[in-house]
Amino acid sequence: MSDVPRILLIGSDGQVGWELRRTLAPVGQVISASMAGHAGPAIDLVDASSVRRVFNDTRPDAVVNAAAYTAVDKAESEQELARAINADAVHLLAELCAGAGIPVLHYSTDFVFSGDTDRPYREDDGPAPMSVYGETKRAGELALLDSAADALVLRTAWVYGVRGRNFLLTMLNLFRERAELRIVDDQVGTPTWSRMLAEVTAQVLHAVFTGAVDIKQVKGLYHVTSAGAVSWFGFARAIRDASRNSCELIPIPTSEYPAPARRPAYSVLDTGKFRSTFGLTLPDWRQSLALCLEDLPQQP
């Protein structure tokens, strides 16, 4: 490894990837790869030759994969595309990183669980995805965890931020347009700010590069979300109150909001393993929301 490690960041134009471009900068030389190729090499995760070419051309010391097919409902009718991006491309990255002897960090989702529990899920709980999105993300997890790569798989949940398509921005737009909204109140999880996720990722990679942690000892699966739990209705109410909006919110059951893909009713993740392994504190979701909303007007 060179004095300044080279980090290949895949999916650099997504809501997490955009934050990673900044948080990883002090850790190493960030090579930003995305479909559009605006900030670096263009990469097509559906095309294996494209993935191999970018990997070989950039000669990274580590890979961070922040790219994913995340259109949960659309995945039900675009199964091949979802699998190509969420599973097949990840399998190839696992092979490439194992062959080069470099670490790879990848994000997964709470949607690998069925949600039929009343306690936070641990890493050793058995996945039972109920959607194509969840199934393909689980396949991506296994592609890394069953490989010879030094892989860190970070499961997260309910990601939002100042860019992209997410619940926070959707609610803020709807608050301006409508006097009343009906929001599902029987799905519970943990809203997780994309910047917080990017910041802890940078801290983990820094620990790996400096030898503060041995990647051979810590590689594997971790849950990483903010602390606490709330329903979508509760999250919407917190956004409304913090943004000083007067939109009336009405709680409804999932049965009144049919969607092509089934969602877990309860998908809170236990982050104890991550916190104890890396010695990092994960803030309460309310604290992160307040910081994100403060930052929102200054963002492009």
Protein Blocks (a to p, Z undefined) as FASTA:
>chain_A
ZZbdcdddehklbmklmmmmmmmmmmmccddddfkomnmccddfklmklmmmmmmmnopa
bdcdfbdcfbfklmmmmmmlmmmmmmmmmmmmmmmmmmnopacdddddfklpgoiacbdc
dfklccddfbfklmmmmmmmmmmmmmmbdcdddddehiacfedjdfklmmmmmmmmpmbd
cddfkbccddddfklmmmmmmmmmmmmmnomacfklmgccdddddeddddfklmmmmmmm
mnopabdcddddfklmccfbdcdfblcdcfklmmmmnopacddfklmmmmmmmmmmmpZZ
